[in-house]
Amino acid sequence: MKNIVNVTRRQFIKIAGMAAGATLYTWNFTKMSFAAANDYIMQRQESVYVQDTKMKFRRSQDNPSVKALYAKYLHEPNSHMAHQLLHTEYTDRSPLLMVLKAKGMKLKV
């Protein structure tokens, strides 16, 4: 069988070393990126919890305004009026999806 590429042992070791170095550098960069993202998420989460502990009404059902709204208009949670006034429906209006839908493509989301 004939060699397609003539690579000496020294060239192979050099190429393998460069590839290993690039892989380790990329892996280290990826680890640092994930660590930075995780640190950011943890800081955001902690700040939300700190702000939550400072709130006067920590749960919406304890808020007097919400209680008055239900007493006067909505009567009870999940009533027909509450569903009509408080629940929304999402419609995706992005231009690319409109073009695809106009062409007859059905998307699974």
C-alpha positions as CSV (number, residue, x, y, z in Angstrom):
1,M,0.0,0.0,0.0
2,K,1.4,3.4,-1.0
3,N,1.5,6.3,1.4
4,I,-0.7,9.2,0.2
5,V,1.1,11.7,2.4
6,N,4.7,11.6,3.2
7,V,5.1,12.8,6.7
8,T,8.2,12.0,8.7
9,R,8.1,11.0,12.4
10,R,9.4,14.4,13.4
11,Q,6.8,16.2,11.4
12,F,4.0,14.0,12.8
13,I,5.1,14.8,16.4
14,K,5.2,18.5,15.6
15,I,1.7,18.4,14.1
16,A,0.3,16.3,16.9
17,G,1.9,18.7,19.5
18,M,0.4,21.7,17.8
19,A,-3.0,20.1,17.6
20,A,-2.8,19.0,21.3
21,G,-1.8,22.6,22.3
22,A,-4.7,24.1,20.3
23,T,-7.1,21.6,21.8
24,L,-6.0,22.4,25.4
25,Y,-6.0,26.1,24.7
26,T,-9.6,25.9,23.3
27,W,-10.7,23.7,26.2
28,N,-9.2,26.1,28.8
29,F,-10.9,29.1,27.1
30,T,-14.2,27.2,27.0
31,K,-13.9,26.4,30.7
32,M,-13.2,30.0,31.5
33,S,-16.2,31.2,29.5
34,F,-18.5,28.7,31.2
35,A,-17.1,29.8,34.6
36,A,-17.7,33.5,33.8
37,A,-21.2,32.8,32.6
38,N,-22.0,30.7,35.7
39,D,-20.6,33.4,37.9
40,Y,-22.8,36.0,36.2
41,I,-25.9,33.8,36.6
42,M,-25.1,33.2,40.3
43,Q,-24.7,37.0,40.9
44,R,-28.0,37.7,39.2
45,Q,-29.8,35.0,41.1
46,E,-28.4,36.3,44.4
47,S,-29.4,39.9,43.6
48,V,-33.0,38.7,42.8
49,Y,-33.2,36.8,46.1
50,V,-31.8,39.9,48.1
51,Q,-34.4,42.2,46.4
52,D,-37.1,39.6,47.1
53,T,-36.3,39.6,50.8
54,K,-36.7,43.4,50.9
55,M,-40.1,43.4,49.3
56,K,-43.1,44.3,51.5
57,F,-45.3,41.7,49.8
58,R,-43.3,38.7,48.7
59,R,-46.2,36.7,47.3
60,S,-48.8,38.2,44.9
61,Q,-51.7,36.6,46.8
62,D,-50.7,38.6,49.9
63,N,-50.8,42.0,48.0
64,P,-53.9,44.0,49.1
65,S,-54.3,45.4,45.5
66,V,-54.5,41.9,44.1
67,K,-56.9,40.8,46.8
68,A,-59.2,43.8,46.1
69,L,-59.1,43.1,42.3
70,Y,-60.3,39.6,42.9
71,A,-62.9,40.6,45.4
72,K,-64.4,43.3,43.1
73,Y,-64.0,41.9,39.6
74,L,-62.4,38.5,39.2
75,H,-64.2,36.7,42.1
76,E,-61.8,33.8,42.3
77,P,-58.5,32.5,40.7
78,N,-59.0,30.8,37.3
79,S,-62.5,32.2,36.9
80,H,-63.7,33.0,33.3
81,M,-63.2,36.8,33.8
82,A,-59.7,36.3,35.3
83,H,-58.8,34.1,32.3
84,Q,-60.1,36.7,29.8
85,L,-58.3,39.6,31.4
86,L,-55.1,38.1,32.7
87,H,-54.1,35.4,30.3
88,T,-52.4,36.2,26.9
89,E,-51.7,34.3,23.8
90,Y,-48.4,34.4,22.0
91,T,-48.3,34.9,18.2
92,D,-44.9,34.8,16.5
93,R,-44.7,37.6,14.0
94,S,-41.1,37.3,13.0
95,P,-40.6,38.0,9.3
96,L,-38.6,34.8,8.5
97,L,-41.4,32.6,9.9
98,M,-44.0,34.6,8.0
99,V,-42.1,33.9,4.7
100,L,-41.8,30.2,5.5
101,K,-45.4,29.9,6.5
102,A,-46.5,31.7,3.3
103,K,-44.5,29.1,1.3
104,G,-46.5,26.4,3.0
105,M,-43.8,25.1,5.4
106,K,-45.2,23.7,8.7
107,L,-42.9,24.2,11.6
108,K,-42.8,22.1,14.8
109,V,-42.0,24.3,17.8
